[in-house]
Amino acid sequence: MSLTTESLPDAVAADLAAFVQESPSSYHAADAARRRLTAAGFVELDERAHWDLQAGGKHLVVRDGAILAWVMPAGTGRAGASDTGATGPDGPGFRVFGTHTDSPAFKLKPNPDFTVEGTQQVGVEIYGGPLLNSWLDRELCFAGRLVTLDGQEVLTRTPPIGRIPQLAIHLDRQVNEKLALDRQRHVQPVIGLEHLTGGEPGGADVIRALADSAGIDPSDVVGFDVVTIAAQDPARFGLHEEFLASPRLDNLSSVHAGVSALALVEPAGLGSIPLLAAFDHEEVGSATRSGASGPFLSDVTARIVAALTGDAGGSAGEALARSMARSVCVSSDTGHAVHPNYPERHDPVTRPRLGRGPLLKINAQQRYATDAVGTAHWARACAAAGVSYQEFVSNNAMPCGSTIGPLTATRLGMTTVDVGIALWSMHSAREMCAVSDVHDLFRVAHAFLSDH
């Protein structure tokens, strides 16, 4: 589905649901974003090659499970780019819509197959901070990338083949008072019955199932990055179908908003370079080559500035520092709406609610990067989009999570503001949000990236 700035909430929600289904892993999410942007006229670049960046060009780069995409201003524009793509000694400013492609899950261990009591199981590690109990008694697929000996990378997803069965209440009479899951013993999925393999070597091999789904020989697979996903599709519900229940809303809701918004941005009249930065590994700290603490965004922005200014030194040049000083990042990640069954867990005064607009996230300890200057950028984008926003701040007795915002601000020095749609059941295998908030975030993302 191709969205426009006139798309109604139902259409945006349906397109988000489709994007979630296309994106069972961070690698799939980056690929889905690549395909959607390529269809909108973006040209993929190879990091290993020279880049010929011309005025008006639309480009993207994929690094593992992360993607960066941007639009070069056309003509002279307000960024001062000439028809040859040069701006002189001053670097352009960037308007970065930052987000992440990964979600909490279970990640396949090396040598994953084992058998207990005649049952075939799969060894997994906990990835990020999932709500463990939400993964019980759900049919699970396995998805991610396989790498062959010759270096070929193949994306794959199995049908529903796994489940983490919960212990019956008859065998744990206290389970409704306190559910305690051992992270090693109690969360390993079952995928089959041993006697059905017929003694075939490797018959229980989950890698075999992944390779079969990808159409490759399992003996060629030498590496894999694979996670579990809940098999149930996204769905609307509520008296007026005002809610969307879905896996991986944290943070595919933001990736979808950024991709959909950037696809509609045209080069003419841009005052800065709109750039989508969808990183991987946020849920585990971002300290990877494709994470927000890695060099991906700084590498790409340095190359863009070098191409526009003729500064072959790029990252060593003064132009890049000037460019970062002119830049702003909207770090978009989901946040918490006040939970009606646990209202005491939230700030007593600031009470964000589902369906009342996206959140502006604030934290005195700088777990969010929002400050007064960033707030003004966000408020202008919301006003241009005709969208109301609401503030979020944690209860002082509750620890606050963090995002790519502080990492981006620290690494690049650009003004950064943290935002995102409100959720219930964050980090569950199946989260939920308000359909109207999905629509509003898309509209604000477009206004921000369009420099309105």
Summary of the structure (lengths in Angstrom):
residues: 452
radius of gyration: 22.7
end to end distance: 24.9
largest distance: 74.7
contacts: 1593
relative contact order: 0.18
helix: 30%
strand: 26%
